[in-house]
Amino acid sequence: MIDINSRGYSDVIHFNISNTLKKLQLLIYDLTKNYIEVHDDNLDLTSKLQLAFKKNPSDELWSEIMNSVNTSKELKDLINDGSIVEKYKEIFKEPRLFPICFFRARLPGQKKVLYNWHQDEGTWAISNDKSILNKNPVTLWLSVNGSNINNSIHLIKNSHKNKVLNHSLIEGQGYFNANISENKINSEDVFTVETNPSEGIFFHSLTLHKSVDENIKTLKPRYSVDIRYYEGSFLSKIKKKILTHF
């Protein structure tokens, strides 16, 4: 079973998604190949997606990539891949897809893709959309082209044991700024994710996390997907509610 309750996040896990991931990688490469540094066409696909851009991409290019991928069949197929659903069955009895699942493109020079400390639950806590409230989804942060300690995400150990914090609005992002003081964060509790392509980490909807923001101007692109499922079994949700109440 996958444990996210001990620390608020799982170990890094490998997923057998080579077919659906490759199709998504091909789409990203087609959208970016004219903007990345000159390379050998025989280079493997993952390596191509790790190449630097010739210059910092414009806002227009970033938006084009985001819109094209987030509305694509390739992304939908990856999010619904059976191997991912099977892993979620180690968390939920009947995993059901949550409406908020996104491809993320962190491109050099794009400060708006850097997210401060936040809880997923806090980013939609004031929403009136009944399809996303009180679902308590678990997030899978899935790597498309690999990540390292300079280009991934931080998570705070045991932060999921706190309540939903108030989040303030960040222009161009949404409610991605939890009202928490940096000096209250113990650096020993901060875990930095490192992954190969097709690896990812599950975390609780209350776990505080943020983008790694070092050297944003010199970083190579980092592509990832936020996938979320929640418990679809009525009996499981009732049982959880009773245990939480008492």
BABA-702151 format. One line per 4 residues: number of its first residue (from 1); their letters; for each residue x, y, z of N, C-alpha, C, O. Coordinates in Angstrom, 1 decimal. Layout:
N
NUM	A	X/Y/Z/X/Y/Z/X/Y/Z/X/Y/Z  ...
# end
This chain:
246
1	MIDI	0.8/-1.2/0.0/0.0/0.0/0.0/0.9/1.3/0.0/2.0/1.3/0.5  0.4/2.3/-0.6/1.1/3.6/-0.7/0.7/4.4/0.6/-0.5/4.7/0.8  1.7/4.8/1.3/1.4/5.6/2.6/1.7/7.1/2.3/2.9/7.5/2.1  0.7/7.9/2.5/0.9/9.3/2.4/0.6/10.0/3.7/0.8/11.2/3.9
5	NSRG	0.1/9.2/4.7/-0.3/9.8/6.0/0.8/9.9/7.0/0.7/10.7/7.9  1.8/9.1/6.9/2.9/9.2/7.9/3.6/10.5/7.8/3.9/11.2/8.8  4.0/10.9/6.6/4.8/12.2/6.4/4.0/13.2/5.6/4.3/14.4/5.7  2.9/12.8/5.0/2.2/13.7/4.1/2.5/13.5/2.6/1.9/14.2/1.8
9	YSDV	3.4/12.6/2.3/3.8/12.3/1.0/4.4/10.9/0.9/4.9/10.4/1.9  4.4/10.3/-0.3/4.9/9.0/-0.5/6.4/9.0/-0.8/7.0/10.1/-0.9  7.0/7.8/-1.0/8.3/7.7/-1.7/8.1/8.1/-3.1/7.0/8.1/-3.6  9.2/8.3/-3.8/9.2/8.5/-5.3/8.9/7.1/-5.9/9.5/6.1/-5.5
13	IHFN	7.9/7.1/-6.8/7.4/5.8/-7.4/7.6/5.9/-8.9/7.3/6.9/-9.5  7.9/4.7/-9.5/8.0/4.5/-10.9/6.7/4.0/-11.5/6.0/3.2/-10.9  6.3/4.6/-12.6/5.0/4.1/-13.3/5.3/3.5/-14.6/6.2/4.0/-15.4  4.6/2.5/-15.0/4.8/1.8/-16.3/3.9/2.5/-17.3/2.8/1.9/-17.6
17	ISNT	4.3/3.6/-17.7/3.4/4.4/-18.6/4.2/4.8/-19.9/3.9/5.9/-20.5  5.1/3.9/-20.3/6.0/4.3/-21.5/5.2/4.7/-22.7/5.6/5.6/-23.4  4.1/4.0/-23.0/3.4/4.4/-24.3/2.7/5.7/-24.2/2.8/6.6/-25.1  1.9/6.0/-23.1/1.2/7.2/-23.0/2.2/8.4/-22.7/1.9/9.5/-23.2
21	LKKL	3.2/8.1/-22.0/4.2/9.2/-21.7/4.9/9.6/-23.0/5.2/10.8/-23.2  5.3/8.6/-23.8/6.0/8.9/-25.0/5.2/9.8/-26.0/5.7/10.7/-26.6  3.9/9.5/-26.1/3.0/10.3/-26.9/3.0/11.7/-26.4/2.9/12.7/-27.2  2.9/11.9/-25.1/2.9/13.3/-24.5/4.2/14.0/-24.8/4.3/15.1/-25.1
25	QLLI	5.3/13.2/-24.6/6.7/13.8/-24.9/6.8/14.2/-26.3/7.4/15.3/-26.6  6.3/13.4/-27.2/6.4/13.8/-28.7/5.6/15.1/-28.9/6.1/15.9/-29.7  4.4/15.2/-28.3/3.7/16.5/-28.5/4.4/17.7/-28.0/4.5/18.7/-28.7  5.0/17.5/-26.8/5.8/18.7/-26.2/7.0/19.0/-27.2/7.3/20.1/-27.4
29	YDLT	7.7/17.9/-27.7/8.8/18.2/-28.5/8.4/18.9/-29.8/9.1/19.8/-30.3  7.3/18.5/-30.4/6.8/19.1/-31.6/6.5/20.6/-31.4/6.7/21.4/-32.3  6.1/20.9/-30.2/5.8/22.3/-29.9/7.0/23.2/-29.5/6.9/24.4/-29.6  8.1/22.5/-29.2/9.3/23.3/-28.7/10.5/23.1/-29.6/11.5/23.8/-29.4
33	KNYI	10.5/22.1/-30.5/11.7/21.8/-31.2/12.4/22.9/-32.0/13.6/22.9/-32.2  11.6/23.9/-32.4/12.2/25.0/-33.1/12.8/26.1/-32.2/13.4/27.1/-32.7  12.6/25.9/-30.9/13.1/26.9/-30.0/14.2/26.4/-29.1/14.9/27.2/-28.4  14.5/25.1/-29.1/15.6/24.6/-28.2/16.9/24.6/-29.0/16.9/24.7/-30.2
37	EVHD	18.0/24.4/-28.3/19.3/24.4/-29.0/19.4/23.4/-30.0/18.8/22.3/-30.0  20.3/23.6/-31.0/20.5/22.7/-32.1/21.0/21.3/-31.6/21.8/21.2/-30.7  20.4/20.3/-32.1/20.7/18.9/-31.6/20.6/17.9/-32.7/20.0/18.1/-33.8  21.1/16.7/-32.4/21.1/15.6/-33.3/19.6/15.0/-33.3/19.1/14.7/-32.2
41	DNLD	19.0/14.8/-34.4/17.7/14.3/-34.5/17.6/12.8/-33.9/16.5/12.4/-33.5  18.8/12.2/-33.9/18.8/10.8/-33.4/18.9/10.7/-31.8/18.8/9.7/-31.2  19.0/11.9/-31.2/19.0/11.9/-29.8/17.7/11.4/-29.2/16.6/11.6/-29.8  17.8/10.7/-28.1/16.5/10.1/-27.6/15.6/11.2/-27.1/16.0/12.3/-26.8
45	LTSK	14.3/10.9/-27.0/13.3/11.8/-26.8/13.4/12.6/-25.5/13.2/13.8/-25.4  13.7/11.8/-24.4/13.8/12.4/-23.1/14.9/13.5/-23.1/14.8/14.5/-22.5  16.0/13.1/-23.7/17.2/14.0/-23.8/16.8/15.3/-24.6/17.3/16.4/-24.2  16.0/15.2/-25.6/15.6/16.3/-26.4/14.8/17.3/-25.5/15.0/18.5/-25.6
49	LQLA	14.0/16.7/-24.6/13.1/17.6/-23.8/13.9/18.2/-22.6/13.4/19.0/-21.9  15.2/17.8/-22.4/16.0/18.3/-21.4/17.0/19.4/-21.9/17.7/20.0/-21.2  16.9/19.6/-23.3/17.8/20.6/-23.9/17.4/22.0/-23.5/16.2/22.3/-23.3  18.3/22.9/-23.5/18.1/24.3/-23.1/17.4/25.0/-24.3/17.6/24.6/-25.5
53	FKKN	16.7/26.1/-24.0/16.1/26.9/-25.1/17.2/27.9/-25.6/18.1/28.2/-24.9  17.1/28.3/-26.9/18.0/29.2/-27.4/18.0/30.5/-26.7/19.0/31.2/-26.6  16.8/30.9/-26.3/16.6/32.2/-25.5/15.4/32.0/-24.6/14.6/31.0/-24.9  15.2/32.8/-23.6/14.1/32.7/-22.8/12.8/32.7/-23.6/12.6/33.7/-24.3
57	PSDE	11.9/31.8/-23.4/10.7/31.8/-24.2/9.8/32.9/-23.8/9.8/33.4/-22.7  9.0/33.4/-24.8/8.1/34.5/-24.5/6.8/34.0/-23.8/6.6/32.8/-23.7  6.1/34.9/-23.2/4.8/34.6/-22.6/3.9/33.9/-23.6/3.1/33.0/-23.2  3.9/34.4/-24.8/3.0/33.8/-25.8/3.4/32.3/-26.1/2.5/31.5/-26.3
61	LWSE	4.7/32.0/-26.2/5.1/30.6/-26.4/4.7/29.8/-25.3/4.2/28.6/-25.5  4.9/30.2/-24.0/4.6/29.5/-22.9/3.0/29.2/-22.9/2.6/28.1/-22.6  2.2/30.2/-23.2/0.8/30.0/-23.2/0.4/29.0/-24.3/-0.5/28.2/-24.1  1.1/29.1/-25.4/0.7/28.2/-26.5/1.0/26.7/-26.1/0.2/25.8/-26.4
65	IMNS	2.1/26.5/-25.5/2.5/25.2/-25.1/1.5/24.7/-24.0/1.0/23.5/-24.1  1.2/25.5/-23.0/0.3/25.1/-22.0/-1.1/24.8/-22.5/-1.7/23.8/-22.2  -1.6/25.7/-23.4/-2.9/25.4/-23.9/-3.0/24.2/-24.8/-4.0/23.4/-24.7  -2.0/24.0/-25.6/-2.0/22.9/-26.5/-1.9/21.6/-25.8/-2.7/20.6/-26.1
69	VNTS	-1.1/21.5/-24.8/-0.9/20.2/-24.1/-2.1/20.0/-23.2/-2.6/18.9/-23.1  -2.6/21.0/-22.5/-3.7/20.8/-21.5/-5.0/20.5/-22.1/-5.9/20.0/-21.5  -5.2/20.7/-23.4/-6.4/20.3/-24.1/-6.2/19.1/-25.0/-7.0/18.8/-25.9  -5.1/18.4/-24.9/-4.7/17.4/-25.8/-5.2/16.0/-25.4/-5.5/15.7/-24.2
73	KELK	-5.4/15.1/-26.3/-5.8/13.7/-26.1/-4.6/13.0/-25.4/-4.8/12.1/-24.5  -3.4/13.4/-25.7/-2.2/12.8/-25.2/-2.2/13.0/-23.6/-1.9/12.0/-22.9  -2.5/14.2/-23.2/-2.5/14.4/-21.7/-3.7/13.6/-21.1/-3.5/13.0/-20.0  -4.8/13.6/-21.7/-6.0/12.9/-21.2/-5.7/11.4/-21.0/-6.0/10.8/-20.0
77	DLIN	-5.1/10.9/-22.0/-4.7/9.4/-22.0/-3.7/9.1/-20.9/-3.8/8.1/-20.2  -2.8/10.0/-20.7/-1.8/9.8/-19.6/-2.5/9.9/-18.2/-2.3/9.0/-17.4  -3.3/10.9/-18.0/-4.0/11.0/-16.7/-4.9/9.8/-16.4/-5.0/9.4/-15.2  -5.4/9.2/-17.4/-6.3/8.0/-17.3/-5.6/6.7/-17.5/-6.3/5.7/-17.5
81	DGSI	-4.3/6.7/-17.6/-3.5/5.5/-17.8/-3.8/4.5/-16.7/-3.8/4.8/-15.5  -4.0/3.2/-17.1/-4.4/2.2/-16.2/-3.3/2.0/-15.1/-3.7/1.6/-13.9  -2.0/2.2/-15.4/-1.0/2.0/-14.4/-1.1/3.0/-13.3/-0.8/2.7/-12.1  -1.5/4.2/-13.7/-1.7/5.2/-12.6/-2.9/5.0/-11.8/-2.8/5.1/-10.6
85	VEKY	-4.0/4.5/-12.4/-5.2/4.2/-11.7/-4.9/3.1/-10.7/-5.4/3.1/-9.6  -4.1/2.1/-11.1/-3.8/0.9/-10.2/-3.0/1.4/-9.0/-3.2/0.9/-7.9  -2.1/2.3/-9.2/-1.4/2.9/-8.0/-2.3/3.6/-7.1/-2.2/3.5/-5.9  -3.3/4.3/-7.6/-4.2/5.0/-6.8/-5.1/4.0/-6.0/-5.6/4.4/-4.9
89	KEIF	-5.3/2.8/-6.5/-6.0/1.8/-5.8/-5.3/1.3/-4.5/-5.9/0.6/-3.7  -4.0/1.7/-4.4/-3.3/1.4/-3.2/-3.5/2.5/-2.1/-3.0/2.5/-1.0  -4.3/3.5/-2.5/-4.7/4.6/-1.6/-6.2/4.7/-1.4/-6.6/4.8/-0.3  -6.9/4.5/-2.5/-8.4/4.6/-2.4/-9.0/3.3/-2.9/-8.5/2.6/-3.7
93	KEPR	-10.2/2.9/-2.3/-10.9/1.7/-2.7/-11.4/1.9/-4.1/-11.3/1.0/-4.9  -12.0/3.0/-4.4/-12.5/3.3/-5.8/-12.0/4.7/-6.2/-12.8/5.7/-6.1  -10.8/4.8/-6.8/-10.3/6.1/-7.2/-11.2/6.7/-8.3/-11.5/6.0/-9.3  -11.5/8.0/-8.1/-12.3/8.7/-9.1/-11.5/10.0/-9.5/-11.0/10.7/-8.7
97	LFPI	-11.5/10.3/-10.8/-10.7/11.4/-11.3/-11.3/12.7/-10.8/-12.5/13.0/-10.9  -10.4/13.5/-10.3/-10.7/14.9/-9.8/-10.6/15.8/-11.0/-9.8/15.7/-11.8  -11.5/16.9/-11.0/-11.6/17.7/-12.2/-10.3/18.5/-12.4/-10.0/18.9/-13.6  -9.5/18.8/-11.4/-8.3/19.7/-11.6/-7.1/18.8/-11.8/-6.5/18.4/-10.8
101	CFFR	-6.7/18.6/-13.0/-5.4/18.0/-13.4/-4.8/18.8/-14.5/-5.5/19.1/-15.5  -3.5/19.1/-14.3/-2.9/20.0/-15.3/-1.5/19.6/-15.7/-0.7/19.0/-14.8  -1.1/19.9/-16.9/0.3/19.8/-17.3/0.9/21.1/-16.9/0.3/22.2/-17.0  2.2/21.0/-16.4/3.0/22.2/-16.0/4.2/22.3/-16.8/5.0/21.4/-16.9
105	ARLP	4.5/23.5/-17.4/5.7/23.7/-18.1/6.5/24.8/-17.4/6.1/26.0/-17.4  7.6/24.4/-16.8/8.5/25.4/-16.2/9.6/25.7/-17.1/10.5/25.0/-17.3  9.5/26.9/-17.7/10.5/27.3/-18.7/11.4/28.4/-18.2/10.9/29.2/-17.3  12.6/28.5/-18.6/13.5/29.5/-18.1/13.0/30.9/-18.3/12.5/31.3/-19.4
109	GQKK	13.1/31.8/-17.2/12.7/33.2/-17.3/11.3/33.4/-17.0/10.8/34.5/-16.9  10.5/32.3/-16.8/9.1/32.5/-16.5/8.8/32.5/-15.0/8.6/31.4/-14.4  8.8/33.6/-14.4/8.7/33.7/-13.0/7.3/33.3/-12.5/7.1/32.9/-11.4  6.3/33.4/-13.4/4.9/33.1/-13.0/4.7/31.6/-12.8/3.7/31.2/-12.2
113	VLYN	5.7/30.8/-13.2/5.5/29.4/-13.0/6.1/28.9/-11.6/6.1/27.8/-11.3  6.7/29.9/-10.9/7.2/29.6/-9.6/6.1/29.8/-8.5/5.6/30.9/-8.4  5.7/28.8/-7.8/4.6/28.8/-6.9/5.2/28.8/-5.4/6.1/28.0/-5.1  4.6/29.7/-4.6/5.0/29.8/-3.2/4.4/28.6/-2.4/3.7/27.8/-3.0
117	WHQD	4.8/28.6/-1.1/4.2/27.5/-0.2/2.7/27.6/-0.3/2.1/28.6/-0.2  2.1/26.4/-0.6/0.6/26.4/-0.6/0.2/24.9/-0.3/0.9/24.0/-0.5  -1.1/24.8/0.0/-1.8/23.5/0.1/-2.7/23.4/-1.1/-3.4/24.4/-1.4  -2.8/22.3/-1.7/-3.8/22.1/-2.8/-5.2/22.4/-2.3/-5.9/23.1/-3.0
121	EGTW	-5.5/21.9/-1.2/-6.9/22.2/-0.6/-7.1/23.7/-0.4/-8.2/24.1/-0.6  -6.1/24.4/-0.1/-6.2/25.8/0.2/-6.4/26.6/-1.1/-7.0/27.7/-1.1  -6.0/26.1/-2.2/-6.1/26.9/-3.5/-7.5/26.9/-4.0/-7.9/27.8/-4.8  -8.4/26.0/-3.6/-9.8/26.0/-4.1/-10.7/26.0/-2.9/-11.9/25.8/-3.1
125	AISN	-10.3/26.3/-1.7/-11.1/26.3/-0.5/-12.3/27.3/-0.6/-13.3/27.0/0.0  -12.1/28.4/-1.2/-13.2/29.4/-1.3/-14.1/29.2/-2.5/-15.0/30.1/-2.8  -13.8/28.2/-3.3/-14.6/28.0/-4.5/-16.1/27.6/-4.2/-16.4/27.0/-3.1  -17.0/27.9/-5.1/-18.4/27.5/-5.0/-18.7/26.3/-5.9/-19.8/25.9/-6.0
129	DKSI	-17.7/25.8/-6.5/-17.8/24.7/-7.4/-18.0/23.4/-6.6/-17.0/22.9/-6.0  -19.2/22.8/-6.6/-19.5/21.6/-5.8/-18.7/20.4/-6.3/-18.5/19.4/-5.6  -18.2/20.4/-7.5/-17.5/19.3/-8.1/-16.1/19.1/-7.5/-15.5/18.0/-7.7  -15.6/20.1/-6.8/-14.3/20.1/-6.3/-14.2/20.2/-4.8/-13.2/19.9/-4.2
133	LNKN	-15.3/20.5/-4.1/-15.3/20.7/-2.7/-15.5/19.4/-2.0/-16.3/18.5/-2.4  -14.8/19.3/-0.8/-15.0/18.1/0.1/-14.7/16.8/-0.6/-15.2/15.8/-0.2  -13.7/16.8/-1.5/-13.3/15.6/-2.2/-12.0/15.0/-1.6/-11.8/13.8/-1.7  -11.2/15.9/-1.0/-9.9/15.4/-0.4/-9.1/14.6/-1.4/-8.7/13.5/-1.0
137	PVTL	-8.8/15.1/-2.6/-8.0/14.3/-3.5/-6.5/14.2/-3.1/-6.0/15.0/-2.3  -5.9/13.2/-3.6/-4.4/13.0/-3.4/-3.8/13.4/-4.7/-4.2/12.9/-5.8  -2.8/14.2/-4.7/-2.1/14.7/-5.9/-0.9/13.7/-6.2/-0.1/13.3/-5.3  -0.8/13.5/-7.5/0.4/12.8/-8.0/1.2/13.8/-8.8/0.7/14.3/-9.8
141	WLSV	2.4/14.2/-8.4/3.3/15.1/-9.1/4.1/14.2/-10.0/5.1/13.5/-9.5  3.8/14.1/-11.3/4.5/13.1/-12.2/5.4/13.8/-13.1/5.1/14.8/-13.8  6.7/13.3/-13.2/7.7/13.9/-14.0/7.7/13.5/-15.4/7.5/12.3/-15.7  7.7/14.4/-16.4/7.7/14.1/-17.8/9.1/14.0/-18.4/9.4/13.1/-19.2
145	NGSN	10.0/14.8/-17.9/11.4/14.8/-18.5/12.5/14.8/-17.4/13.6/15.2/-17.7  12.1/14.4/-16.2/13.1/14.3/-15.1/13.2/15.6/-14.3/12.9/16.7/-14.8  13.7/15.5/-13.1/13.8/16.7/-12.2/15.0/16.4/-11.2/15.3/15.3/-10.9  15.6/17.5/-10.8/16.6/17.4/-9.8/16.4/18.4/-8.6/15.4/19.1/-8.6
149	INNS	17.3/18.4/-7.7/17.1/19.3/-6.5/17.1/20.8/-6.8/16.7/21.6/-6.0  17.6/21.2/-8.0/17.5/22.6/-8.4/16.3/22.9/-9.3/16.2/24.1/-9.7  15.5/21.9/-9.6/14.5/22.1/-10.6/13.3/21.2/-10.4/12.9/20.4/-11.3  12.7/21.2/-9.2/11.6/20.3/-8.9/10.7/21.0/-7.9/10.3/22.2/-8.0
153	IHLI	10.2/20.3/-6.8/9.4/20.9/-5.8/9.9/20.5/-4.4/10.5/19.5/-4.2  9.6/21.4/-3.5/9.8/21.1/-2.0/8.5/20.7/-1.4/7.4/21.2/-1.8  8.5/19.8/-0.4/7.4/19.5/0.4/7.8/19.5/1.9/8.9/19.2/2.2  6.9/19.9/2.8/7.2/20.0/4.2/6.6/18.8/4.9/5.4/18.5/4.9
157	KNSH	7.5/18.0/5.5/7.1/16.8/6.2/6.1/17.1/7.3/6.3/18.1/8.1  5.0/16.3/7.4/4.0/16.4/8.5/3.1/17.6/8.4/2.3/17.8/9.3  3.3/18.5/7.4/2.4/19.7/7.3/1.0/19.4/7.0/0.1/20.2/7.2  0.7/18.1/6.6/-0.7/17.7/6.3/-1.5/17.6/7.6/-2.7/17.4/7.5
161	KNKV	-0.8/17.6/8.7/-1.6/17.4/10.0/-2.2/18.7/10.5/-2.9/18.7/11.5  -1.9/19.8/9.8/-2.5/21.1/10.1/-3.8/21.3/9.4/-4.1/20.5/8.5  -4.5/22.3/9.7/-5.8/22.6/9.1/-5.5/23.4/7.8/-4.4/23.7/7.4  -6.6/23.6/7.0/-6.5/24.4/5.8/-6.1/25.8/6.2/-6.8/26.5/7.0
165	LNHS	-5.0/26.3/5.6/-4.6/27.7/5.9/-5.2/28.7/5.0/-5.7/28.3/3.9  -5.3/29.9/5.4/-5.8/31.0/4.5/-4.7/31.2/3.4/-3.5/31.2/3.6  -5.2/31.3/2.2/-4.3/31.5/1.0/-4.7/32.9/0.3/-5.9/33.2/0.2  -3.7/33.6/0.0/-3.9/34.9/-0.7/-3.7/34.7/-2.2/-3.0/33.8/-2.7
169	LIEG	-4.3/35.6/-2.9/-4.3/35.6/-4.4/-3.0/36.1/-4.9/-2.5/37.2/-4.5  -2.4/35.4/-5.9/-1.2/35.8/-6.6/-1.7/36.0/-8.1/-2.2/35.1/-8.7  -1.5/37.2/-8.5/-1.9/37.6/-9.9/-1.3/36.7/-10.9/-0.1/36.5/-10.9  -2.1/36.2/-11.8/-1.6/35.3/-12.9/-1.5/33.8/-12.5/-1.2/33.0/-13.3
173	QGYF	-1.7/33.5/-11.2/-1.6/32.2/-10.7/-2.9/31.7/-10.0/-3.5/30.6/-10.4  -3.4/32.4/-9.1/-4.6/32.0/-8.3/-4.2/32.1/-6.8/-3.3/32.8/-6.4  -4.9/31.3/-6.0/-4.7/31.3/-4.5/-3.5/30.4/-4.2/-3.8/29.3/-3.6  -2.3/30.7/-4.6/-1.2/29.9/-4.4/-0.2/30.5/-3.4/1.0/30.3/-3.5
177	NANI	-0.7/31.1/-2.3/0.2/31.7/-1.3/-0.4/31.5/0.1/-1.2/32.3/0.5  0.1/30.4/0.7/-0.4/30.2/2.1/0.1/31.2/3.1/1.3/31.6/3.0  -0.7/31.6/4.0/-0.3/32.6/5.0/0.6/31.9/6.1/0.1/31.5/7.1  1.8/31.7/5.7/2.8/31.0/6.6/4.1/31.7/6.6/4.6/32.1/5.5
181	SENK	4.7/31.9/7.7/6.0/32.6/7.8/7.2/31.7/7.5/7.2/30.6/8.0  8.1/32.1/6.6/9.2/31.3/6.3/10.1/30.9/7.5/10.7/29.9/7.6  10.1/31.8/8.5/11.0/31.5/9.6/10.4/30.5/10.6/11.0/30.1/11.5  9.1/30.1/10.3/8.5/29.0/11.0/8.7/27.6/10.4/8.3/26.6/11.0
185	INSE	9.4/27.6/9.3/9.7/26.4/8.6/11.0/25.8/9.0/12.1/26.5/8.8  11.1/24.6/9.5/12.3/23.9/9.8/12.9/23.3/8.6/12.3/22.5/7.9  14.1/23.7/8.2/14.7/23.2/6.9/14.9/21.7/6.9/15.0/21.1/5.9  15.0/21.1/8.1/15.2/19.7/8.2/13.9/18.9/7.8/13.9/17.8/7.5
189	DVFT	12.8/19.7/7.8/11.5/19.1/7.5/11.1/19.2/6.0/10.1/18.8/5.5  12.0/19.9/5.2/11.8/20.2/3.8/12.4/19.1/3.0/13.6/18.8/3.0  11.6/18.4/2.2/12.0/17.3/1.3/12.0/17.9/-0.1/11.0/18.4/-0.6  13.0/17.6/-0.9/13.1/18.1/-2.3/13.1/16.9/-3.2/13.8/15.9/-3.0
193	VETN	12.1/16.9/-4.1/11.9/15.8/-5.0/13.0/15.7/-6.1/13.4/16.7/-6.7  13.4/14.4/-6.4/14.3/14.1/-7.5/13.7/13.0/-8.2/13.3/11.9/-7.6  13.5/13.1/-9.5/12.8/12.0/-10.3/13.5/11.8/-11.7/14.1/12.7/-12.2  13.3/10.6/-12.2/13.5/10.3/-13.6/12.2/10.5/-14.3/11.1/10.5/-13.7
197	PSEG	12.2/10.6/-15.6/10.9/10.6/-16.4/10.1/9.4/-16.0/10.7/8.3/-15.8  8.8/9.5/-15.9/7.8/8.5/-15.6/7.9/8.1/-14.1/7.3/7.1/-13.7  8.5/8.9/-13.3/8.5/8.8/-11.8/7.7/9.9/-11.2/7.6/11.0/-11.8  7.1/9.7/-10.0/6.4/10.8/-9.4/6.2/10.5/-7.9/6.7/9.5/-7.4
201	IFFH	5.6/11.4/-7.2/5.3/11.3/-5.8/3.9/11.7/-5.5/3.4/12.7/-6.0  3.3/11.0/-4.6/1.9/11.3/-4.2/2.0/12.1/-2.9/2.9/11.9/-2.1  1.1/13.1/-2.8/1.0/13.8/-1.5/-0.4/14.3/-1.2/-1.3/14.4/-2.0  -0.6/14.5/0.1/-1.9/14.8/0.7/-2.3/16.2/0.3/-1.4/17.0/0.0
205	SLTL	-3.6/16.5/0.2/-4.1/17.8/-0.2/-3.8/18.9/0.7/-3.9/20.1/0.4  -3.4/18.6/2.0/-3.0/19.6/3.0/-1.5/19.7/3.1/-1.0/20.6/3.9  -0.7/18.9/2.4/0.7/19.0/2.5/1.2/20.3/1.9/0.9/20.6/0.7  2.0/21.1/2.6/2.6/22.3/2.1/3.7/22.0/1.1/4.5/21.2/1.4
209	HKSV	3.6/22.7/-0.1/4.7/22.4/-1.1/4.9/23.7/-1.9/4.0/24.6/-1.9  6.0/23.8/-2.6/6.3/25.0/-3.4/7.3/24.6/-4.5/7.9/23.5/-4.4  7.4/25.5/-5.5/8.4/25.3/-6.5/9.8/25.5/-5.9/10.0/26.4/-5.1  10.8/24.8/-6.4/12.2/25.1/-6.2/12.5/26.3/-7.0/12.3/26.2/-8.3
213	DENI	13.0/27.4/-6.5/13.1/28.6/-7.2/14.6/29.1/-7.5/14.8/30.2/-7.9  15.6/28.2/-7.3/16.9/28.6/-7.5/17.2/28.7/-9.0/16.8/27.9/-9.8  18.0/29.7/-9.4/18.6/29.8/-10.7/17.5/29.7/-11.9/17.8/29.0/-12.8  16.4/30.4/-11.7/15.4/30.3/-12.7/15.8/30.7/-14.1/15.3/30.2/-15.1
217	KTLK	16.7/31.6/-14.2/17.2/32.1/-15.5/18.0/31.1/-16.3/18.2/31.2/-17.5  18.7/30.2/-15.6/19.6/29.3/-16.2/19.1/27.9/-16.3/19.8/27.0/-16.9  17.9/27.6/-15.7/17.4/26.2/-15.7/17.0/25.8/-17.1/16.5/26.6/-17.9  17.1/24.5/-17.3/16.6/23.9/-18.5/15.1/23.7/-18.2/14.6/23.7/-17.1
221	PRYS	14.3/23.4/-19.3/12.8/23.2/-19.0/12.5/22.0/-18.1/13.3/21.0/-18.2  11.5/22.1/-17.4/11.0/21.0/-16.5/9.5/20.9/-16.8/8.8/21.8/-16.6  9.1/19.7/-17.2/7.7/19.4/-17.5/7.2/18.4/-16.5/7.8/17.3/-16.3  6.0/18.6/-16.0/5.4/17.7/-15.1/3.9/17.7/-15.3/3.3/18.6/-16.0
225	VDIR	3.2/16.8/-14.6/1.7/16.7/-14.7/1.2/16.6/-13.3/1.7/15.7/-12.5  0.2/17.4/-12.9/-0.5/17.3/-11.6/-1.7/16.4/-11.9/-2.6/16.8/-12.6  -1.7/15.2/-11.3/-2.8/14.3/-11.5/-3.5/14.1/-10.1/-2.8/14.0/-9.1  -4.8/14.1/-10.1/-5.5/14.0/-8.8/-6.7/13.0/-8.9/-7.5/13.1/-9.9
229	YYEG	-6.8/12.1/-8.0/-7.9/11.2/-7.8/-8.4/11.3/-6.4/-7.6/11.7/-5.5  -9.7/11.0/-6.1/-10.2/11.0/-4.8/-11.0/9.7/-4.6/-11.2/8.9/-5.5  -11.5/9.5/-3.4/-12.2/8.3/-3.0/-13.6/8.4/-3.6/-14.4/9.3/-3.2  -14.0/7.5/-4.5/-15.3/7.5/-5.1/-16.3/6.5/-4.4/-17.5/6.6/-4.7
233	SFLS	-15.8/5.7/-3.4/-16.7/4.8/-2.7/-17.5/5.5/-1.6/-16.9/6.1/-0.8  -18.8/5.4/-1.7/-19.6/6.1/-0.7/-19.4/5.6/0.7/-19.2/6.4/1.6  -19.3/4.3/0.9/-19.0/3.7/2.2/-17.7/4.1/2.8/-17.6/4.3/4.0  -16.7/4.1/1.9/-15.3/4.5/2.4/-15.4/6.0/2.9/-14.7/6.3/3.9
237	KIKK	-16.1/6.8/2.2/-16.1/8.2/2.6/-16.9/8.4/3.9/-16.5/9.2/4.8  -18.0/7.6/4.1/-18.7/7.7/5.3/-17.9/7.2/6.5/-17.9/7.8/7.6  -17.1/6.1/6.3/-16.3/5.5/7.3/-15.2/6.6/7.7/-14.9/6.7/8.9  -14.6/7.2/6.7/-13.6/8.2/7.0/-14.2/9.4/7.8/-13.5/9.9/8.7
241	KILT	-15.4/9.8/7.4/-16.0/10.9/8.1/-16.3/10.6/9.6/-16.1/11.4/10.5  -16.7/9.4/9.8/-17.0/8.9/11.2/-15.7/8.9/12.0/-15.7/9.4/13.2  -14.7/8.3/11.5/-13.4/8.2/12.2/-12.8/9.6/12.5/-12.2/9.8/13.5  -13.0/10.5/11.5/-12.5/11.9/11.7/-13.3/12.6/12.8/-12.7/13.4/13.6
245	HF	-14.6/12.3/12.8/-15.5/13.0/13.8/-15.1/12.6/15.2/-15.2/13.5/16.1  -14.8/11.3/15.4/-14.6/10.9/16.8/-13.1/10.8/17.1/-12.7/10.4/18.2
# end
